Amino acid sequence: SMRWLLVFGLFGCNERPEPYVFPDVDSAPEWLGPGGPNTVFAADDLFEPCAFLDAGPLDRNDVHNGVYPFRGYAYMPWARDIGDGGVSVFDVSSPCAPVLVGTTAELSMRETHTTAFLHLEGQFGGDWMVNTDVLGVQFWRVEDPSSPELVSRLELPGVTFIIGSYPRTVHSVSWQYPYLYIAAADNGVFVVDAQDPNNPVMVNQFTFDPPLRAGFVYAMGSTLFVGGSEERQAALMDISVPTEPQPIPGGRFDLMDADGVVHEAYSASVAGPHALFALTTEGSGVLVYDISDPQNPTYVSELRTEGNGGYVFRDDDTLFIGESDVARIIDASDMTQMSVIAELTMPGDLDTLMPYGNVALLSADEEAPDGEATAVIPWKTEVDATGPQVLFVDPADGATGQEPTLRLGIGLSEFVEPSSAFAGSVRLYDAEDNAIAGVASAQEGWVHYTPTQSLLPGEYRAELVAGGITDPNGNPIAEDFSWTFTVRE
């Protein structure tokens, strides 16, 4: 129907694309910086701060959250929940002697729970970063890491901030180019066309009935995960028509433990097939659900701890969680039998612990000493030398009846270097082995591929090319990975 041909602004009409040849896997954008941590530590050095990421005098409040890799540097957005922030860029290749590369202050930036990066070619080419704004979202150009530049802001209807609560704020973003999905608390989920980051345009807003305070969004191919903020539920949505998120029957679920008790989660993240929830009721800890079947999310396991949940992330077989007075590193090699590896402490409200190679970056978003809101803490002795592993793909291998407007979603075992996701490393072919042109993007442990035209009916083969997608230390996927699916008539 014409509906399918018009919904995707990046798509042309439903015709076979012009002949296209994928670029070589070795032609990814070169890094601008030296890459991830490259220091071997002694066992006695582990689990204690060896340095701090100090953003300098522009950072008046020492309120920090996550730190993210992009093109060989570490980007640290910082802001209070009511604004007054900025972004600082660091060389962390010698992690115990980090070098501040550049800082830009920006009053309109608000507390960041996710940050998206994209290297674009063509008309809107450049290096882009998306962050949360006190009134919506903001887009930065970061070709010059010494001087990040705010280019555009998009104010969203109903987005405000009330001190002491989060009823109308933007909490997180997921950029599956060209569309940006935005979790905006009681405002629900916004969809923004960000094909041109200089001029982003809101195209839809979905509000939940009954209400669900949307805190955390993850695009997973044609499925969108929505985790709540201080909520007892989460939801999975169909975004096979990317501008029209729709609830999936059975996809809204209670955060129930093995005993049938429903818990409140402060936050959530998604790593491969698993949704990870940082709990806040009767202590803290991690609750794990398998969401590979979006119509039937299922309980996997839980690990209960003492504290007050913040944010949780995965790096291979290890989880990292901030829990206010303490942060914990958790062995999740067997997701059904998790155990604590180490507890980390320093002054401040320790909400965020992020893996970055063989160090972890522990951030305080309140009460940190001057210049010490983000600590560099070694957690493994050896430099990270293992590339990402594929944990999940959407569409699933062998899936049939897929929509012409689908996107590929690949869940990996660790954060990836966003610029390593490009048409040389993520590829799509039709049944005659014709290359299907598209745009790749990546955020945290998720890689996306958006075809530039809607797909014709038939079978397709998707591929991750060995040596293409890398982690922040430059370790690539070791072997080709491919799967097939079929698009409906």
NORFEN-V64564 format. One record per residue. N is the residue number from 1. RES is the residue in one letter. SS is DSSP state (H for helix, E for strand, - for the rest). OMEGA is omega in whole degrees, 0 to 359 (NA if undefined). Layout:
# NORFEN-V64564
<<N | RES | SS | OMEGA> <N | RES | SS | OMEGA>>
This chain:
# NORFEN-V64564
<<1 | S | - | 180> <2 | M | H | 181> <3 | R | H | 184> <4 | W | H | 184> <5 | L | H | 187> <6 | L | H | 190> <7 | V | - | 188> <8 | F | - | 188> <9 | G | - | 181> <10 | L | - | 185> <11 | F | - | 167> <12 | G | - | 179> <13 | C | - | 190> <14 | N | - | 179> <15 | E | - | 178> <16 | R | - | 181> <17 | P | - | 172> <18 | E | - | 178> <19 | P | - | 187> <20 | Y | - | 177> <21 | V | - | 179> <22 | F | - | 174> <23 | P | - | 179> <24 | D | - | 181> <25 | V | H | 181> <26 | D | H | 184> <27 | S | H | 176> <28 | A | - | 178> <29 | P | - | 177> <30 | E | - | 176> <31 | W | - | 176> <32 | L | - | 181> <33 | G | - | 187> <34 | P | - | 177> <35 | G | - | 188> <36 | G | - | 183> <37 | P | - | 186> <38 | N | - | 182> <39 | T | - | 172> <40 | V | - | 184> <41 | F | - | 169> <42 | A | - | 180> <43 | A | H | 180> <44 | D | H | 181> <45 | D | H | 189> <46 | L | - | 169> <47 | F | - | 174> <48 | E | - | 179> <49 | P | E | 175> <50 | C | E | 179> <51 | A | E | 176> <52 | F | E | 174> <53 | L | - | 184> <54 | D | - | 182> <55 | A | - | 176> <56 | G | - | 188> <57 | P | - | 179> <58 | L | - | 179> <59 | D | - | 188> <60 | R | - | 192> <61 | N | - | 183> <62 | D | - | 176> <63 | V | - | 187> <64 | H | E | 174> <65 | N | - | 187> <66 | G | - | 174> <67 | V | - | 192> <68 | Y | E | 179> <69 | P | E | 170> <70 | F | E | 175> <71 | R | - | 172> <72 | G | - | 176> <73 | Y | E | 176> <74 | A | E | 181> <75 | Y | E | 181> <76 | M | E | 170> <77 | P | E | 179> <78 | W | E | 181> <79 | A | E | 169> <80 | R | E | 179> <81 | D | - | 176> <82 | I | - | 177> <83 | G | E | 181> <84 | D | E | 184> <85 | G | E | 181> <86 | G | E | 179> <87 | V | E | 177> <88 | S | E | 184> <89 | V | E | 185> <90 | F | E | 163> <91 | D | E | 182> <92 | V | - | 180> <93 | S | - | 168> <94 | S | - | 196> <95 | P | H | 179> <96 | C | H | 173> <97 | A | H | 184> <98 | P | - | 182> <99 | V | E | 175> <100 | L | E | 183> <101 | V | E | 181> <102 | G | E | 178> <103 | T | E | 172> <104 | T | E | 177> <105 | A | E | 179> <106 | E | E | 184> <107 | L | - | 187> <108 | S | - | 177> <109 | M | E | 176> <110 | R | - | 182> <111 | E | - | 187> <112 | T | - | 176> <113 | H | - | 172> <114 | T | - | 175> <115 | T | - | 182> <116 | A | E | 178> <117 | F | E | 179> <118 | L | E | 170> <119 | H | E | 183> <120 | L | E | 170> <121 | E | - | 173> <122 | G | H | 189> <123 | Q | H | 182> <124 | F | H | 187> <125 | G | - | 179> <126 | G | E | 177> <127 | D | E | 187> <128 | W | E | 175> <129 | M | E | 178> <130 | V | E | 179> <131 | N | E | 176> <132 | T | E | 184> <133 | D | E | 179> <134 | V | - | 181> <135 | L | - | 181> <136 | G | E | 180> <137 | V | E | 180> <138 | Q | E | 183> <139 | F | E | 182> <140 | W | E | 167> <141 | R | E | 185> <142 | V | - | 175> <143 | E | - | 177> <144 | D | - | 183> <145 | P | - | 179> <146 | S | - | 183> <147 | S | - | 177> <148 | P | - | 187> <149 | E | E | 173> <150 | L | E | 185> <151 | V | E | 183> <152 | S | E | 174> <153 | R | E | 176> <154 | L | E | 176> <155 | E | E | 185> <156 | L | - | 185> <157 | P | - | 177> <158 | G | - | 182> <159 | V | - | 177> <160 | T | - | 170> <161 | F | - | 175> <162 | I | - | 184> <163 | I | - | 175> <164 | G | - | 177> <165 | S | - | 186> <166 | Y | - | 188> <167 | P | - | 189> <168 | R | - | 184> <169 | T | - | 169> <170 | V | - | 183> <171 | H | - | 186> <172 | S | E | 181> <173 | V | E | 171> <174 | S | E | 185> <175 | W | E | 173> <176 | Q | E | 192> <177 | Y | - | 10> <178 | P | - | 187> <179 | Y | E | 176> <180 | L | E | 176> <181 | Y | E | 191> <182 | I | E | 174> <183 | A | E | 188> <184 | A | - | 173> <185 | A | E | 183> <186 | D | - | 173> <187 | N | - | 180> <188 | G | - | 183> <189 | V | E | 174> <190 | F | E | 171> <191 | V | E | 182> <192 | V | E | 172> <193 | D | E | 182> <194 | A | - | 175> <195 | Q | - | 173> <196 | D | - | 183> <197 | P | H | 175> <198 | N | H | 184> <199 | N | H | 179> <200 | P | - | 184> <201 | V | E | 174> <202 | M | E | 181> <203 | V | E | 180> <204 | N | E | 174> <205 | Q | E | 177> <206 | F | E | 176> <207 | T | - | 186> <208 | F | - | 175> <209 | D | - | 0> <210 | P | - | 187> <211 | P | - | 171> <212 | L | - | 182> <213 | R | - | 188> <214 | A | E | 181> <215 | G | E | 190> <216 | F | E | 181> <217 | V | E | 175> <218 | Y | E | 172> <219 | A | E | 182> <220 | M | E | 187> <221 | G | - | 180> <222 | S | - | 176> <223 | T | E | 177> <224 | L | E | 172> <225 | F | E | 176> <226 | V | E | 176> <227 | G | E | 181> <228 | G | E | 173> <229 | S | - | 187> <230 | E | - | 183> <231 | E | E | 179> <232 | R | - | 179> <233 | Q | E | 170> <234 | A | E | 184> <235 | A | E | 173> <236 | L | E | 186> <237 | M | E | 177> <238 | D | E | 176> <239 | I | - | 176> <240 | S | - | 162> <241 | V | - | 198> <242 | P | - | 180> <243 | T | - | 186> <244 | E | - | 178> <245 | P | - | 181> <246 | Q | E | 176> <247 | P | E | 176> <248 | I | - | 178> <249 | P | - | 182> <250 | G | - | 186> <251 | G | - | 175> <252 | R | - | 189> <253 | F | E | 175> <254 | D | E | 178> <255 | L | - | 189> <256 | M | E | 179> <257 | D | - | 184> <258 | A | - | 181> <259 | D | - | 180> <260 | G | - | 179> <261 | V | - | 179> <262 | V | E | 185> <263 | H | - | 173> <264 | E | - | 177> <265 | A | E | 177> <266 | Y | E | 184> <267 | S | E | 177> <268 | A | E | 169> <269 | S | E | 181> <270 | V | E | 178> <271 | A | E | 183> <272 | G | - | 182> <273 | P | - | 189> <274 | H | E | 167> <275 | A | E | 182> <276 | L | E | 182> <277 | F | E | 175> <278 | A | E | 189> <279 | L | E | 179> <280 | T | - | 183> <281 | T | - | 179> <282 | E | - | 186> <283 | G | - | 182> <284 | S | E | 182> <285 | G | E | 185> <286 | V | E | 172> <287 | L | E | 185> <288 | V | E | 174> <289 | Y | E | 172> <290 | D | E | 182> <291 | I | - | 181> <292 | S | - | 170> <293 | D | - | 187> <294 | P | - | 176> <295 | Q | - | 183> <296 | N | - | 175> <297 | P | - | 186> <298 | T | E | 177> <299 | Y | E | 177> <300 | V | E | 185> <301 | S | E | 175> <302 | E | E | 172> <303 | L | E | 182> <304 | R | E | 180> <305 | T | E | 176> <306 | E | - | 179> <307 | G | - | 181> <308 | N | - | 192> <309 | G | - | 173> <310 | G | - | 183> <311 | Y | - | 185> <312 | V | E | 182> <313 | F | E | 180> <314 | R | E | 170> <315 | D | E | 184> <316 | D | - | 184> <317 | D | - | 187> <318 | T | E | 174> <319 | L | E | 181> <320 | F | E | 184> <321 | I | E | 170> <322 | G | E | 185> <323 | E | - | 174> <324 | S | E | 181> <325 | D | - | 183> <326 | V | - | 170> <327 | A | E | 185> <328 | R | E | 170> <329 | I | E | 192> <330 | I | E | 174> <331 | D | E | 179> <332 | A | - | 177> <333 | S | - | 167> <334 | D | - | 186> <335 | M | - | 179> <336 | T | - | 182> <337 | Q | - | 183> <338 | M | - | 179> <339 | S | E | 182> <340 | V | E | 175> <341 | I | E | 184> <342 | A | E | 173> <343 | E | E | 183> <344 | L | E | 179> <345 | T | - | 169> <346 | M | - | 180> <347 | P | - | 175> <348 | G | - | 178> <349 | D | - | 193> <350 | L | E | 183> <351 | D | E | 192> <352 | T | E | 174> <353 | L | E | 186> <354 | M | E | 176> <355 | P | E | 177> <356 | Y | E | 186> <357 | G | - | 182> <358 | N | - | 170> <359 | V | E | 172> <360 | A | E | 181> <361 | L | E | 185> <362 | L | E | 186> <363 | S | E | 176> <364 | A | E | 179> <365 | D | - | 171> <366 | E | - | 165> <367 | E | - | 177> <368 | A | - | 172> <369 | P | - | 181> <370 | D | - | 176> <371 | G | - | 185> <372 | E | - | 181> <373 | A | - | 176> <374 | T | E | 181> <375 | A | E | 171> <376 | V | E | 186> <377 | I | E | 175> <378 | P | E | 178> <379 | W | - | 173> <380 | K | - | 182> <381 | T | - | 187> <382 | E | - | 174> <383 | V | - | 180> <384 | D | - | 182> <385 | A | - | 183> <386 | T | - | 180> <387 | G | - | 181> <388 | P | - | 176> <389 | Q | - | 178> <390 | V | E | 179> <391 | L | E | 191> <392 | F | E | 173> <393 | V | E | 174> <394 | D | E | 2> <395 | P | - | 178> <396 | A | - | 177> <397 | D | - | 180> <398 | G | - | 182> <399 | A | E | 177> <400 | T | E | 175> <401 | G | E | 182> <402 | Q | E | 183> <403 | E | - | 179> <404 | P | - | 183> <405 | T | - | 181> <406 | L | - | 167> <407 | R | - | 175> <408 | L | E | 172> <409 | G | E | 181> <410 | I | E | 178> <411 | G | E | 184> <412 | L | E | 190> <413 | S | - | 181> <414 | E | - | 174> <415 | F | - | 178> <416 | V | - | 172> <417 | E | - | 187> <418 | P | H | 183> <419 | S | H | 177> <420 | S | H | 174> <421 | A | - | 178> <422 | F | - | 188> <423 | A | - | 173> <424 | G | - | 183> <425 | S | - | 178> <426 | V | E | 189> <427 | R | E | 179> <428 | L | E | 181> <429 | Y | E | 172> <430 | D | E | 186> <431 | A | - | 178> <432 | E | - | 181> <433 | D | - | 171> <434 | N | - | 179> <435 | A | E | 178> <436 | I | - | 182> <437 | A | - | 179> <438 | G | E | 179> <439 | V | E | 178> <440 | A | E | 175> <441 | S | E | 181> <442 | A | E | 177> <443 | Q | E | 185> <444 | E | - | 181> <445 | G | - | 184> <446 | W | E | 175> <447 | V | E | 181> <448 | H | E | 171> <449 | Y | E | 182> <450 | T | E | 176> <451 | P | E | 182> <452 | T | - | 172> <453 | Q | - | 172> <454 | S | - | 189> <455 | L | - | 174> <456 | L | - | 176> <457 | P | - | 178> <458 | G | E | 182> <459 | E | E | 179> <460 | Y | E | 176> <461 | R | E | 177> <462 | A | E | 185> <463 | E | E | 162> <464 | L | E | 187> <465 | V | - | 177> <466 | A | - | 180> <467 | G | - | 185> <468 | G | - | 180> <469 | I | - | 179> <470 | T | E | 170> <471 | D | - | 183> <472 | P | - | 176> <473 | N | - | 179> <474 | G | - | 178> <475 | N | - | 186> <476 | P | E | 166> <477 | I | - | 191> <478 | A | - | 185> <479 | E | - | 173> <480 | D | - | 177> <481 | F | E | 182> <482 | S | E | 177> <483 | W | E | 183> <484 | T | E | 175> <485 | F | E | 184> <486 | T | E | 178> <487 | V | E | 185> <488 | R | - | 173> <489 | E | - | NA>>
